[in-house]
Amino acid sequence: MITPGTREMTYDTDGSFGSEPRVLAALLAWMAWAAAVLVGLGVLGDPAVAQDFETGSHTRSTGGALLAIPLLYLAALVLGCVSVTKPSTGRTISFVVLLCVGALRATDPVRHGPGLTPPRRPRRASHTLVAVTMRVLLCSDRWGPLPATDVTSAIAAGWHDRQPGAEVLPLPFSSGGTGFVDCLAASLPATPDEVWRLRADTTDYLDGGLLTPDGDSGPLGSAIATSIDDGARRIVIGIGEADGVDGGAGLIHSLGGSADLREALPRAAERTRGVRLVAAYRGDTPLLGLKGASASAVGTLGWTRQQAQDHERRIGEFADNVRRILPPRTDLLSGRTPRLDLEPGSGAGGGAGFALAAIGARLLPGADVFADAVGLRDRVAGADLVVVGTQVFDWRSLGYDTVATVVEAAVDDATPAILLAHEVEVGRRETMSLGASAAYGIVDPRSLRSREDTDLLTGLTALARRVAGTWSAV
């Protein structure tokens, strides 16, 4: 037992220490002292030592640390026993050890943190700039009398002025009508053998705008007959605006080789049998109706309303005769017989679309046909930005048109698309609903500036130069 007032410890009769709690407390205190020494030396808390301790590996840098851990804990047990019997001796030894640890810590020139190994110098971050070439796809239809090739060239010139390092890819576009063959020749590996025809393998592309002068579709019928005689198995006719409306009568008489409609129509249908005909129309104007070809001529050709009504009556009689001589096929899915004179695109080319549909041609939007022919979606996939040019961006551009077709392809590929126009007549809401990021106009419709005050190509080049400064690849 421990005698009060003394610092000595006696043994009980069974040979154990007289105060077990004091002995345990002393041992725990010395174990904590050993841990403090190890922390001071940087052994505990070193990730490298901990990893080697877990894996059992011993490297040159951590082998000494792993050996120091059990030795210090063994020394702590010995000192704990000594301090129980001779406290003054234990305190002296611990004080000397702590002084040695502090001296080693202060004189180590390479130790700046926990661990036995000096810390690695962090790698410097790389700030190398990589040059990014922006690929800009330019698509535009014709602007009035200006062909699409001139329009895309003007946009490309302005864009190059502001971004000389950009890769500009002009793509003259056509949704049918005049310029259909020229735009295809700029994108397909084929050369037109005639100003109105481009042959690619067994497909002939015909420019219906050049083959319907003054609204007479007779030359178009002769061109189709020539392509058939030359071995074409598929004929695509781009039809659009026309200077007159004949309902396609000239085409039927020319292709059928007779002035009598009852003879010419069956002959024309028989001659095109086995040949796939596609009428790629620009605009969805039907042949008859309030929005038909005759009614549209009031605004486009300057007809009076009385002239349009009289012409509508004559074209209506012609369409009825065609329907009686060669009834259209019944739709197998719906079970109804279509009215070809009311189909979208039947009024294109002055009614050439109606005549082509009557002899078995498919009426398709010209922009979609052109996009498939030139591989528009593949071109959009390789671009960082798509620029679409249109003379007037209005509500009609939201339907079957170059703008809607190109922007739709860009949206499907998640490529941003913007519009450049002479006039922008729709708001930002309609622009965003179409899928375009923005629309820029040469003339502000809210200003009093006249449309004729600005040269189209000069203004378009300046607009492209200004817009190019707001778009970049990074």
C-alpha positions as CSV (number, residue, x, y, z in Angstrom):
1,M,0.0,0.0,0.0
2,I,1.1,3.6,-0.5
3,T,1.7,5.4,2.7
4,P,0.3,8.9,2.9
5,G,2.9,11.6,2.7
6,T,5.4,9.4,0.9
7,R,6.3,9.1,-2.8
8,E,7.4,5.4,-2.6
9,M,5.3,2.5,-3.7
10,T,5.1,-0.8,-1.8
11,Y,4.0,-4.2,-2.8
12,D,0.9,-6.0,-1.6
13,T,1.3,-9.5,-0.2
14,D,0.3,-11.0,-3.6
15,G,3.3,-9.1,-5.3
16,S,1.2,-6.6,-7.3
17,F,1.5,-2.8,-7.3
18,G,-0.4,-1.2,-4.6
19,S,-2.4,1.3,-6.7
20,E,-3.6,-0.2,-10.0
21,P,-5.4,3.0,-11.3
22,R,-2.3,5.1,-10.8
23,V,-0.2,2.5,-12.7
24,L,-2.7,2.4,-15.6
25,A,-2.8,6.2,-15.7
26,A,1.0,6.4,-15.9
27,L,1.2,3.9,-18.7
28,L,-1.5,5.7,-20.7
29,A,0.3,9.0,-20.2
30,W,3.5,7.6,-21.5
31,M,1.8,6.0,-24.5
32,A,0.4,9.5,-25.3
33,W,3.9,10.9,-24.8
34,A,5.2,8.4,-27.4
35,A,2.5,9.4,-29.9
36,A,3.5,13.0,-29.4
37,V,7.1,12.2,-30.1
38,L,6.1,10.3,-33.2
39,V,4.0,13.2,-34.4
40,G,6.9,15.6,-33.7
41,L,9.2,13.4,-35.8
42,G,6.6,13.4,-38.5
43,V,6.1,9.7,-38.5
44,L,2.4,9.6,-37.6
45,G,0.2,11.5,-40.1
46,D,2.5,10.8,-43.1
47,P,0.5,9.3,-45.9
48,A,3.5,7.5,-47.3
49,V,4.1,5.8,-44.0
50,A,0.5,4.9,-43.6
51,Q,0.3,3.4,-47.1
52,D,3.5,1.3,-46.5
53,F,2.1,0.2,-43.1
54,E,-1.1,-1.1,-44.7
55,T,0.6,-2.8,-47.6
56,G,3.5,-4.2,-45.7
57,S,6.0,-2.7,-48.1
58,H,9.2,-1.0,-46.9
59,T,10.8,1.7,-49.0
60,R,14.0,3.6,-48.3
61,S,12.1,6.7,-47.2
62,T,9.6,5.0,-44.9
63,G,11.5,1.9,-43.6
64,G,13.1,3.9,-40.7
65,A,9.7,5.3,-39.8
66,L,8.1,1.9,-39.6
67,L,10.9,0.7,-37.3
68,A,10.7,3.8,-35.1
69,I,7.1,3.2,-34.2
70,P,7.4,-0.1,-32.2
71,L,10.7,1.0,-30.6
72,L,9.2,4.3,-29.3
73,Y,6.1,2.5,-27.9
74,L,8.4,-0.1,-26.3
75,A,10.4,2.8,-24.8
76,A,7.2,4.3,-23.6
77,L,6.3,1.1,-21.7
78,V,9.7,1.0,-20.0
79,L,9.5,4.7,-19.1
80,G,6.0,4.2,-17.7
81,C,7.3,1.4,-15.4
82,V,10.2,3.6,-14.3
83,S,8.1,6.6,-13.7
84,V,5.8,4.6,-11.4
85,T,8.7,3.6,-9.2
86,K,10.9,6.6,-9.7
87,P,8.9,9.6,-11.0
88,S,11.8,12.1,-11.0
89,T,13.9,9.8,-13.2
90,G,11.0,9.4,-15.7
91,R,10.4,13.1,-15.9
92,T,14.0,13.8,-16.6
93,I,14.3,11.2,-19.4
94,S,11.1,12.5,-21.1
95,F,12.3,16.1,-20.9
96,V,15.6,15.1,-22.5
97,V,13.9,13.2,-25.3
98,L,11.5,16.1,-26.1
99,L,14.5,18.5,-26.3
100,C,16.2,16.1,-28.8
101,V,13.1,15.9,-30.9
102,G,12.7,19.7,-31.0
103,A,16.4,20.1,-32.0
104,L,16.0,17.5,-34.8
105,R,12.9,19.2,-36.0
106,A,14.5,22.7,-36.1
107,T,17.7,21.6,-37.8
108,D,16.2,19.5,-40.6
109,P,16.6,21.5,-43.8
110,V,14.3,19.6,-46.0
111,R,11.4,19.0,-43.7
112,H,8.5,21.5,-44.2
113,G,5.6,19.4,-43.2
114,P,4.6,16.0,-41.9
115,G,6.3,12.9,-43.3
116,L,9.9,11.7,-43.4
117,T,10.3,12.5,-47.1
118,P,10.4,16.1,-48.5
119,P,7.3,17.2,-50.2
120,R,7.2,17.1,-54.0
121,R,7.2,20.4,-55.9
122,P,3.8,20.8,-57.4
123,R,3.7,20.9,-61.2
124,R,3.2,24.2,-62.8
125,A,-0.1,24.4,-64.6
126,S,0.1,24.5,-68.4
127,H,-1.4,27.6,-70.0
128,T,-0.6,26.8,-73.6
129,L,-3.2,28.3,-76.0
130,V,-4.5,26.1,-78.8
131,A,-5.6,27.9,-81.9
132,V,-9.1,26.9,-82.9
133,T,-10.3,27.3,-86.5
134,M,-13.9,28.2,-86.7
135,R,-15.9,26.5,-89.5
136,V,-18.8,28.6,-90.8
137,L,-21.3,27.1,-93.2
138,L,-23.0,29.8,-95.3
139,C,-26.4,28.9,-97.0
140,S,-28.5,31.3,-98.9
141,D,-31.1,31.2,-101.6
142,R,-31.4,33.8,-104.4
143,W,-32.3,37.4,-103.4
144,G,-34.6,38.6,-106.0
145,P,-32.5,39.0,-109.2
146,L,-29.3,38.2,-107.4
147,P,-28.3,34.5,-107.7
148,A,-27.5,32.5,-104.6
149,T,-23.8,32.2,-105.6
150,D,-23.4,36.0,-105.5
151,V,-25.2,36.2,-102.2
152,T,-23.0,33.6,-100.5
153,S,-19.9,35.2,-101.9
154,A,-20.8,38.6,-100.4
155,I,-21.4,37.0,-97.0
156,A,-18.1,35.1,-97.2
157,A,-16.2,38.3,-98.1
158,G,-17.6,40.2,-95.1
159,W,-16.9,37.3,-92.7
160,H,-13.3,36.9,-93.9
161,D,-12.7,40.6,-93.4
162,R,-13.5,40.3,-89.7
163,Q,-12.3,36.7,-89.1
164,P,-9.4,36.0,-91.5
165,G,-8.6,32.7,-89.8
166,A,-12.1,31.3,-90.1
167,E,-12.9,28.5,-92.5
168,V,-15.9,29.7,-94.5
169,L,-17.9,27.1,-96.4
170,P,-20.3,28.7,-98.9
171,L,-23.3,26.6,-100.0
172,P,-25.5,28.3,-102.5
173,F,-29.0,26.9,-101.8
174,S,-32.1,26.6,-103.9
175,S,-35.7,25.6,-103.0
176,G,-36.7,25.3,-106.6
177,G,-37.1,27.6,-109.6
178,T,-34.5,29.6,-111.3
179,G,-31.0,28.8,-110.2
180,F,-31.8,25.2,-109.2
181,V,-29.2,23.7,-111.5
182,D,-26.5,26.3,-110.8
183,C,-26.7,25.7,-107.0
184,L,-26.5,22.0,-107.5
185,A,-23.5,22.4,-109.8
186,A,-21.6,24.3,-107.1
187,S,-22.0,21.4,-104.7
188,L,-22.1,18.2,-106.7
189,P,-19.3,16.6,-108.6
190,A,-21.0,17.1,-112.0
191,T,-21.1,19.6,-114.7
192,P,-24.3,20.8,-116.4
193,D,-24.4,19.6,-120.0
194,E,-27.1,22.2,-120.7
195,V,-27.8,25.5,-118.9
196,W,-31.1,23.9,-117.7
197,R,-29.9,20.4,-117.0
198,L,-27.4,18.6,-114.7
199,R,-26.9,14.9,-114.9
200,A,-25.6,12.9,-111.9
201,D,-25.5,9.2,-112.7
202,T,-29.0,8.3,-113.9
203,T,-30.6,11.3,-112.3
204,D,-31.3,14.5,-114.3
205,Y,-31.9,17.8,-112.5
206,L,-33.9,20.3,-114.5
207,D,-34.2,24.0,-113.9
208,G,-37.9,24.6,-114.3
209,G,-37.5,28.4,-113.9
210,L,-35.5,28.6,-117.1
211,L,-37.9,26.2,-118.9
212,T,-41.2,28.1,-118.2
213,P,-40.6,31.5,-119.9
214,D,-43.6,33.8,-119.8
215,G,-45.6,31.1,-118.0
216,D,-45.5,28.7,-120.9
217,S,-44.6,25.2,-119.6
218,G,-44.2,23.7,-123.1
219,P,-40.3,23.9,-123.1
220,L,-40.3,22.0,-119.8
221,G,-42.3,19.2,-121.4
222,S,-39.8,19.0,-124.2
223,A,-36.9,18.9,-121.7
224,I,-38.4,16.0,-119.8
225,A,-38.9,14.1,-123.1
226,T,-35.2,14.8,-123.9
227,S,-34.0,13.4,-120.6
228,I,-36.1,10.3,-121.0
229,D,-34.7,9.7,-124.4
230,D,-31.2,10.2,-123.0
231,G,-31.7,7.3,-120.5
232,A,-32.6,9.2,-117.3
233,R,-34.3,7.0,-114.7
234,R,-35.1,9.8,-112.3
235,I,-35.9,13.4,-113.2
236,V,-36.0,16.1,-110.5
237,I,-37.6,19.4,-111.7
238,G,-37.1,22.5,-109.7
239,I,-40.1,24.8,-110.2
240,G,-40.9,28.1,-108.5
241,E,-42.0,31.5,-109.7
242,A,-43.3,32.0,-113.2
243,D,-44.3,34.9,-115.4
244,G,-47.6,33.4,-116.3
245,V,-50.1,30.7,-115.4
246,D,-51.1,28.1,-118.0
247,G,-52.0,25.3,-115.5
248,G,-49.3,23.0,-117.0
249,A,-51.3,22.7,-120.3
250,G,-48.1,23.4,-122.4
251,L,-46.2,20.6,-120.6
252,I,-48.9,18.0,-121.2
253,H,-49.3,18.9,-124.9
254,S,-45.6,19.0,-125.5
255,L,-44.8,15.8,-123.7
256,G,-47.9,14.0,-125.1
257,G,-47.2,15.2,-128.7
258,S,-50.8,16.3,-129.4
259,A,-52.9,19.5,-129.2
260,D,-55.9,17.4,-128.1
261,L,-55.9,17.1,-124.3
262,R,-57.7,13.7,-124.5
263,E,-54.9,12.3,-126.5
264,A,-51.9,14.2,-125.1
265,L,-52.6,13.4,-121.4
266,P,-52.6,9.6,-121.6
267,R,-49.6,9.7,-123.9
268,A,-47.6,11.9,-121.5
269,A,-48.5,9.5,-118.6
270,E,-47.4,6.5,-120.6
271,R,-44.2,8.1,-121.7
272,T,-43.1,8.8,-118.2
273,R,-44.0,5.3,-117.0
274,G,-40.9,3.7,-115.4
275,V,-39.3,7.1,-114.7
276,R,-39.4,8.6,-111.2
277,L,-40.6,12.2,-111.5
278,V,-40.1,14.6,-108.6
279,A,-41.4,18.1,-108.7
280,A,-39.4,20.2,-106.3
281,Y,-41.5,23.2,-105.7
282,R,-40.7,26.6,-104.2
283,G,-43.5,27.8,-102.0
284,D,-46.7,25.9,-101.2
285,T,-49.0,27.7,-103.7
286,P,-51.8,25.5,-105.0
287,L,-53.2,25.8,-108.5
288,L,-56.7,27.0,-107.5
289,G,-58.3,28.8,-104.6
290,L,-58.0,32.1,-102.7
291,K,-54.2,31.5,-102.4
292,G,-53.8,29.8,-105.7
293,A,-51.6,30.7,-108.7
294,S,-54.1,33.1,-110.3
295,A,-54.8,34.9,-107.0
296,S,-51.1,35.2,-106.3
297,A,-50.5,36.8,-109.7
298,V,-52.3,39.9,-108.5
299,G,-49.3,40.7,-106.3
300,T,-46.5,39.1,-108.2
301,L,-47.5,39.8,-111.9
302,G,-49.6,42.9,-111.4
303,W,-52.9,41.4,-112.5
304,T,-56.1,43.1,-111.6
305,R,-58.6,41.2,-109.5
306,Q,-60.9,40.8,-112.5
307,Q,-58.1,39.3,-114.6
308,A,-57.3,36.9,-111.8
309,Q,-60.9,35.7,-111.5
310,D,-61.3,35.2,-115.3
311,H,-58.0,33.3,-115.4
312,E,-59.1,31.2,-112.4
313,R,-62.2,30.2,-114.2
314,R,-60.4,29.0,-117.3
315,I,-57.7,27.1,-115.3
316,G,-60.5,25.5,-113.2
317,E,-62.1,24.1,-116.3
318,F,-58.8,22.8,-117.5
319,A,-58.2,21.1,-114.2
320,D,-61.7,19.5,-114.3
321,N,-61.0,18.1,-117.8
322,V,-57.7,16.6,-116.6
323,R,-59.4,15.0,-113.7
324,R,-62.1,13.4,-115.9
325,I,-59.6,12.1,-118.5
326,L,-57.0,10.8,-116.0
327,P,-58.6,10.4,-112.6
328,P,-56.0,10.6,-109.8
329,R,-55.3,7.5,-107.8
330,T,-57.1,6.8,-104.6
331,D,-55.1,7.0,-101.5
332,L,-54.9,3.4,-100.0
333,L,-54.4,4.6,-96.4
334,S,-57.1,7.3,-96.3
335,G,-59.4,5.9,-99.0
336,R,-59.9,9.4,-100.5
337,T,-59.2,10.7,-103.9
338,P,-56.9,13.8,-103.7
339,R,-57.7,17.1,-105.4
340,L,-54.4,17.7,-107.2
341,D,-55.3,21.3,-108.0
342,L,-55.5,22.1,-104.3
343,E,-52.2,20.3,-103.3
344,P,-49.4,22.4,-102.0
345,G,-47.0,23.2,-104.8
346,S,-49.4,22.4,-107.6
347,G,-49.4,26.1,-108.6
348,A,-45.6,26.3,-108.8
349,G,-44.2,27.1,-112.2
350,G,-47.5,28.6,-113.4
351,G,-49.3,25.3,-112.8
352,A,-46.5,23.0,-114.0
353,G,-46.7,21.3,-110.6
354,F,-50.3,20.3,-111.2
355,A,-49.5,18.8,-114.7
356,L,-46.5,16.9,-113.3
357,A,-48.6,15.5,-110.4
358,A,-51.3,14.5,-112.9
359,I,-48.9,12.3,-114.9
360,G,-47.5,10.6,-111.7
361,A,-44.8,13.0,-110.3
362,R,-44.3,13.5,-106.5
363,L,-44.8,17.0,-105.2
364,L,-42.1,17.7,-102.6
365,P,-40.7,20.9,-101.0
366,G,-37.8,22.0,-103.1
367,A,-35.7,22.9,-100.1
368,D,-35.9,19.3,-98.7
369,V,-35.1,17.8,-102.1
370,F,-32.0,20.1,-102.5
371,A,-30.9,19.4,-98.9
372,D,-30.9,15.6,-99.6
373,A,-29.1,16.0,-102.9
374,V,-26.1,18.0,-101.5
375,G,-25.9,16.2,-98.1
376,L,-26.9,19.2,-96.0
377,R,-26.9,17.4,-92.7
378,D,-23.4,16.1,-93.2
379,R,-22.2,19.6,-93.9
380,V,-23.9,21.0,-90.9
381,A,-22.3,18.3,-88.7
382,G,-18.8,19.6,-89.7
383,A,-19.6,23.2,-88.9
384,D,-19.3,25.3,-85.8
385,L,-21.9,27.9,-86.9
386,V,-24.5,28.0,-89.7
387,V,-25.4,31.3,-91.3
388,V,-28.5,31.4,-93.4
389,G,-29.2,34.3,-95.8
390,T,-32.7,35.3,-96.9
391,Q,-33.9,38.5,-98.6
392,V,-36.9,38.9,-96.3
393,F,-37.3,37.0,-93.1
394,D,-41.1,37.0,-92.5
395,W,-43.8,34.5,-91.5
396,R,-43.5,32.7,-94.8
397,S,-39.9,31.8,-93.9
398,L,-41.2,29.7,-91.0
399,G,-42.7,27.1,-93.4
400,Y,-41.4,25.2,-96.4
401,D,-38.4,27.4,-97.3
402,T,-34.6,27.5,-97.3
403,V,-34.5,29.1,-93.9
404,A,-36.7,26.5,-92.2
405,T,-34.9,23.6,-93.8
406,V,-31.4,24.7,-92.9
407,V,-32.2,25.8,-89.4
408,E,-34.0,22.5,-88.7
409,A,-30.9,20.6,-89.8
410,A,-28.8,22.8,-87.5
411,V,-31.1,22.3,-84.5
412,D,-31.0,18.5,-85.0
413,D,-27.2,18.6,-84.9
414,A,-27.2,21.1,-81.9
415,T,-25.2,23.6,-84.1
416,P,-26.1,27.3,-83.6
417,A,-27.7,29.0,-86.6
418,I,-28.2,32.7,-87.3
419,L,-30.0,34.6,-90.0
420,L,-28.9,37.5,-92.2
421,A,-31.6,39.3,-94.2
422,H,-32.3,42.5,-96.0
423,E,-35.3,42.9,-93.8
424,V,-36.4,41.1,-90.6
425,E,-40.2,41.3,-90.2
426,V,-40.7,38.8,-87.4
427,G,-39.8,39.2,-83.7
428,R,-37.3,37.5,-81.5
429,R,-40.0,35.0,-80.2
430,E,-40.6,33.7,-83.8
431,T,-36.9,33.5,-84.4
432,M,-36.3,31.5,-81.3
433,S,-39.3,29.2,-82.0
434,L,-37.8,28.4,-85.4
435,G,-34.6,27.4,-83.7
436,A,-32.3,30.2,-84.8
437,S,-30.2,32.0,-82.2
438,A,-30.6,35.5,-83.8
439,A,-31.7,37.4,-86.9
440,Y,-29.8,40.4,-88.3
441,G,-31.2,42.8,-90.9
442,I,-29.6,45.3,-93.2
443,V,-32.5,47.7,-93.0
444,D,-34.3,48.4,-89.7
445,P,-38.1,48.1,-90.5
446,R,-38.8,50.6,-87.7
447,S,-36.8,53.3,-89.5
448,L,-38.0,55.6,-92.3
449,R,-35.1,54.5,-94.5
450,S,-36.2,53.3,-97.9
451,R,-35.5,49.8,-99.1
452,E,-33.8,51.0,-102.2
453,D,-31.3,53.2,-100.3
454,T,-29.0,50.3,-99.6
455,D,-27.2,48.2,-102.3
456,L,-27.9,44.6,-101.4
457,L,-24.5,43.1,-101.9
458,T,-22.7,46.1,-100.2
459,G,-25.0,46.1,-97.3
460,L,-24.9,42.3,-96.9
461,T,-21.0,42.4,-96.9
462,A,-21.1,45.1,-94.2
463,L,-23.7,43.2,-92.2
464,A,-21.7,39.9,-92.3
465,R,-18.5,41.8,-91.2
466,R,-20.3,43.3,-88.2
467,V,-22.0,40.0,-87.2
468,A,-18.7,38.0,-87.5
469,G,-17.3,40.1,-84.7
470,T,-19.9,38.7,-82.3
471,W,-19.3,35.0,-83.0
472,S,-16.2,33.0,-82.4
473,A,-15.2,29.4,-81.8
474,V,-14.1,29.9,-78.2
